[in-house]
Amino acid sequence: MPKLFISTTPFGETDSKSIELLEKTGWDFEINTLGRKLKPEEVAESAEYCDGLIAGTEKIDIVLERARNLKIISRVGIGLDSVPLSLCKTKGIKVCYTPDAVTKAVSELTIGAMVSITRFIPQADRNTRTSNWDRLVGKRLGLSVIGILGLGRIGTDVVKLLSSFKPKEILINDIKNKQNEIYSLIKRYGLNIRQVELKTLVSNSDIVSLHVPLTPLTYRMFDSKLLDCFNKNGFLINYARGGIVSEDDLYHAIKDEKLKGVAIDTFEEEPYNGKLTELNQVLFTQHMGSCSFDCRAKMEIQATEEVIRFFKGQPLHNEVPEEEFLLQEDL
């Protein structure tokens, strides 16, 4: 009988179906009850002798080094930077994820962040609470040039949502040639879109929104040199992965007024307690991109169903493709 550990939190709170599915199997399973992201050592302590792990964004390298029986990791979500894929491959551990479940929730929150930081909503809220009525003026999305780094599932959906605002121009940068996808978006939505080099995107955009995974190629991609390329009235949104932006360099770039504002949902260390919290130009959320009721439920259910399929000897639906293993090499 398989023994499972669910390290992610919350789990089964917005929809109990994932827990009900596990209960029906009669298998032995334990859920993280601490109500917070587990540290690597804590994951290892709870999952060392398990056959299956349903994981969130917590790092699981220690448990993989110790695991004797682990056969499958089912990731609740899409990011794989916390999963040492090469070690999984060496140990013959299957890895699955839920890449389609997160798209809508993250893309909608991204649009919300774009409106919030460019119209200075966080500052207006704080100012009103201190009787400072200064009515800050911002730029509409419809008159903005918006840069999208990564035209994958989420980046594409962000562009689709932006179509109702009719931005002045949308600039795309991606590791792959996305001309066919861009042509389809232009044809369907009548948008002004073109693919450009990264520095061109950064220097010419009013808003830069990141939608790429954390890999050796993207790790601290946004360092002091790239941040220097921003228009001083530009905004940066990172609802992708902590580590893509150097947090120290970003702090100094904002302090030196090299960009106007930032919205951040993901951080290198979470919970975040760094010096960016000193700056009023930063809008923080707490790795909440996927935290809508429907999205959270879909992720948990899909991750659970994948584990059940595996131990019942059925074909997996969302096994991580080889391409992802190659991207993560040397991370």
Number of C-alpha atoms within 10 A of each C-alpha: 9 17 16 24 22 25 30 23 20 19 24 16 13 15 16 13 16 20 17 12 14 18 12 8 12 10 13 13 17 15 17 18 12 10 10 13 19 19 14 15 14 17 25 22 12 17 26 20 17 22 22 25 28 24 24 27 21 20 20 24 19 17 21 20 13 14 17 13 16 24 20 22 26 26 33 30 25 20 18 22 21 17 21 20 24 16 13 20 12 8 15 12 19 19 24 25 26 23 18 16 22 23 21 20 19 24 25 17 20 27 17 11 25 22 16 17 24 24 18 19 17 16 19 17 12 12 14 12 10 9 8 11 11 10 13 11 9 13 13 14 22 15 13 18 21 28 29 27 21 21 23 17 16 24 22 19 17 23 24 16 15 20 19 12 14 17 19 15 20 23 22 25 22 17 12 9 11 16 13 9 13 20 15 11 18 15 10 11 15 12 22 16 21 17 19 14 12 18 15 16 25 29 19 18 23 25 29 26 26 23 25 23 23 23 21 15 14 15 17 18 17 18 17 18 12 16 24 18 18 25 18 18 14 23 25 27 23 22 25 25 23 22 21 24 26 18 20 13 18 21 19 14 21 20 14 11 15 19 22 22 23 26 21 21 21 23 22 13 10 15 12 16 9 13 10 20 13 9 13 13 21 22 21 17 15 13 19 14 22 23 17 16 12 15 21 23 23 21 25 29 24 24 25 22 17 26 28 19 13 16 14 10 9 11 10 16 15 17 16 20 11 9 8 14 15 12 16 19 13 9 15
